[in-house]
Amino acid sequence: EVPQDSAKAVAMLESIKDSRIEVNYILGKMLLEQASDNYSDYQKAIGYIKKAADNGSAVAQYDYAESLRLGLKNTQDLDKKMSDAVKRSVHEYMYMASTSNGDNAAAYRQLGLYFVNGFGVDKNEMNTEKGMKLISTAAELDDSIAKKCIDTNICELDKPVEVKNINE
């Protein structure tokens, strides 16, 4: 059995992070698991995930959007202007995740929920029809949460769901 050494693994990944976008994502996820309550480590981890997202990784785009959304949900002291800017970023990154991979069911679902619930869109952009169309696409791709939303007509944006099986 090989002993695990997280610090050594992080150092190795940091040395090759510029060669492949998925390395930034993996490094970010590893650091995020280790960050616990250390804000500086959290920011560093999110920075790596954002770098992978900005370079086209659909799974990183999804995770970055959801990390921003959760951070916003857990932060009460942002002013409205800053809060609106973060919401727009959440929406933008989830849109990128939904368009960068043709079968990203979770991203279609979340983006649909954003429209249905008016999250990250102006009030005049809140669009139940557009949102439900995106949720239907997710359901067609076998997303169980999207199917439940359609079956029950309860489509709340309450908590993120981890993306599984995204092919990059």
Backbone torsions as a table, in degrees:
resi	resn	phi	psi	omega
1	GLU	NA	134.2	-179.7
2	VAL	-90.4	127.9	179.1
3	PRO	-68.5	144.6	179.3
4	GLN	-88.8	136.1	178.9
5	ASP	-135.2	92.8	-175.7
6	SER	-59.4	-41.5	-178.1
7	ALA	-63.0	-41.2	179.3
8	LYS	-67.4	-40.2	178.6
9	ALA	-62.6	-43.5	178.8
10	VAL	-62.7	-44.5	179.5
11	ALA	-60.6	-42.6	179.2
12	MET	-64.1	-44.1	179.4
13	LEU	-64.3	-40.5	179.1
14	GLU	-61.6	-30.9	-178.8
15	SER	-72.4	-20.1	-179.5
16	ILE	-118.5	10.8	-173.6
17	LYS	-61.2	-24.4	-178.8
18	ASP	-86.5	-6.7	-176.9
19	SER	-88.1	-26.4	-179.0
20	ARG	-146.4	135.2	-176.5
21	ILE	-64.3	-33.5	-177.6
22	GLU	-67.8	-21.8	177.1
23	VAL	-65.2	-40.3	176.6
24	ASN	-60.5	-41.3	179.7
25	TYR	-65.0	-48.0	-179.5
26	ILE	-61.6	-44.8	178.6
27	LEU	-60.5	-44.7	178.1
28	GLY	-60.4	-44.2	179.5
29	LYS	-64.9	-40.8	177.9
30	MET	-62.1	-46.9	-179.4
31	LEU	-66.4	-34.1	178.9
32	LEU	-63.6	-41.3	177.7
33	GLU	-63.2	-32.9	-177.9
34	GLN	-87.3	-15.9	-171.0
35	ALA	-65.9	-35.0	-173.5
36	SER	40.7	-110.6	-175.7
37	ASP	-101.4	10.8	-178.7
38	ASN	-87.4	105.6	-174.8
39	TYR	-61.7	-38.4	-179.9
40	SER	-62.6	-44.7	177.8
41	ASP	-65.5	-37.8	178.1
42	TYR	-61.6	-46.6	179.9
43	GLN	-61.9	-41.0	179.0
44	LYS	-63.0	-44.5	179.9
45	ALA	-61.9	-47.4	-179.9
46	ILE	-63.8	-34.2	177.4
47	GLY	-61.2	-41.4	177.4
48	TYR	-66.0	-41.5	179.3
49	ILE	-64.6	-41.2	178.3
50	LYS	-62.7	-40.6	179.6
51	LYS	-60.8	-43.8	177.1
52	ALA	-64.3	-39.8	178.8
53	ALA	-62.9	-45.4	-179.6
54	ASP	-65.4	-22.1	179.1
55	ASN	-96.1	11.2	169.4
56	GLY	102.3	6.3	178.0
57	SER	-76.3	113.9	-177.6
58	ALA	-61.5	-42.4	-179.2
59	VAL	-66.9	-36.1	176.9
60	ALA	-68.7	-38.5	177.6
61	GLN	-60.9	-44.3	178.5
62	TYR	-62.2	-51.3	-177.9
63	ASP	-63.5	-38.1	179.1
64	TYR	-65.1	-45.2	178.4
65	ALA	-59.4	-45.5	-179.0
66	GLU	-69.6	-34.3	176.4
67	SER	-64.3	-43.0	176.6
68	LEU	-62.5	-43.9	-178.4
69	ARG	-63.2	-44.2	179.0
70	LEU	-66.4	-39.9	177.6
71	GLY	-61.1	-40.8	178.5
72	LEU	-65.6	-41.0	-179.7
73	LYS	-63.4	-33.4	-176.5
74	ASN	-96.0	5.4	179.9
75	THR	-117.6	116.7	-175.7
76	GLN	-95.2	-15.0	-170.2
77	ASP	-98.7	14.1	176.0
78	LEU	-79.1	139.2	175.5
79	ASP	-74.8	166.4	-174.3
80	LYS	-59.8	-41.4	-178.6
81	LYS	-61.1	-45.4	179.1
82	MET	-67.2	-42.8	179.1
83	SER	-59.7	-44.5	178.7
84	ASP	-63.8	-38.1	179.0
85	ALA	-65.4	-41.7	179.0
86	VAL	-65.5	-42.2	178.3
87	LYS	-60.5	-41.0	177.6
88	ARG	-63.4	-39.4	177.6
89	SER	-64.5	-41.7	177.4
90	VAL	-57.4	-49.1	-179.2
91	HIS	-61.3	-44.2	-178.5
92	GLU	-62.7	-46.2	-178.3
93	TYR	-69.7	-34.4	177.7
94	MET	-70.3	-35.5	175.2
95	TYR	-61.7	-44.7	178.4
96	MET	-59.7	-42.1	179.8
97	ALA	-63.0	-37.2	-177.7
98	SER	-74.4	-25.0	-177.6
99	THR	-100.1	-14.7	-176.4
100	SER	-86.1	-7.1	179.9
101	ASN	-147.4	119.2	-173.2
102	GLY	-61.4	-17.4	-177.6
103	ASP	-124.8	37.6	180.0
104	ASN	-87.4	79.2	-174.7
105	ALA	-57.4	-44.1	-177.8
106	ALA	-62.3	-38.8	179.0
107	ALA	-68.1	-41.8	175.7
108	TYR	-59.2	-44.1	-179.1
109	ARG	-62.5	-50.2	-177.7
110	GLN	-62.2	-43.8	178.5
111	LEU	-61.1	-42.0	175.9
112	GLY	-60.0	-42.9	177.7
113	LEU	-64.2	-34.7	176.5
114	TYR	-60.4	-46.0	-179.9
115	PHE	-66.5	-44.6	-178.4
116	VAL	-62.4	-38.8	-176.1
117	ASN	-96.0	-0.7	178.2
118	GLY	70.6	28.4	-179.2
119	PHE	-90.9	122.8	176.8
120	GLY	76.2	10.5	176.6
121	VAL	-128.1	151.1	175.3
122	ASP	-64.6	155.0	-177.9
123	LYS	-56.5	-34.3	178.9
124	ASN	-76.0	-11.1	176.6
125	GLU	-95.5	-11.4	178.5
126	MET	-58.0	122.4	-168.8
127	ASN	-143.5	100.2	-178.5
128	THR	-64.5	-39.5	-178.9
129	GLU	-63.4	-47.2	179.0
130	LYS	-63.3	-43.4	178.8
131	GLY	-60.8	-45.0	-179.1
132	MET	-68.2	-30.6	175.8
133	LYS	-64.5	-43.0	177.4
134	LEU	-65.3	-41.2	178.2
135	ILE	-64.7	-38.3	176.5
136	SER	-63.3	-39.4	176.4
137	THR	-60.8	-43.2	178.0
138	ALA	-62.3	-40.7	179.1
139	ALA	-63.9	-40.6	177.1
140	GLU	-62.6	-25.9	177.0
141	LEU	-91.1	14.9	173.2
142	ASP	73.9	31.6	175.9
143	ASP	-82.0	115.9	-174.0
144	SER	-66.0	-34.1	179.3
145	ILE	-69.0	-40.3	177.1
146	ALA	-63.3	-42.8	178.6
147	LYS	-61.4	-41.9	179.5
148	LYS	-65.1	-39.6	177.6
149	CYS	-59.3	-45.4	-179.5
150	ILE	-68.3	-42.8	-178.0
151	ASP	-67.6	-36.0	-174.5
152	THR	-103.6	-12.4	-173.1
153	ASN	60.3	21.9	173.7
154	ILE	-107.9	106.3	-173.6
155	CYS	-125.0	71.7	-176.8
156	GLU	-96.3	147.7	176.5
157	LEU	-98.2	80.9	-172.5
158	ASP	-103.6	-38.6	180.0
159	LYS	-155.3	153.1	-179.9
160	PRO	-75.7	156.8	176.2
161	VAL	-123.7	132.1	-177.2
162	GLU	-65.3	137.7	178.3
163	VAL	-73.6	136.2	176.5
164	LYS	-128.2	146.5	174.2
165	ASN	57.4	46.6	174.5
166	ILE	-93.2	120.5	177.0
167	ASN	-87.5	128.2	179.9
168	GLU	-103.5	NA	NA
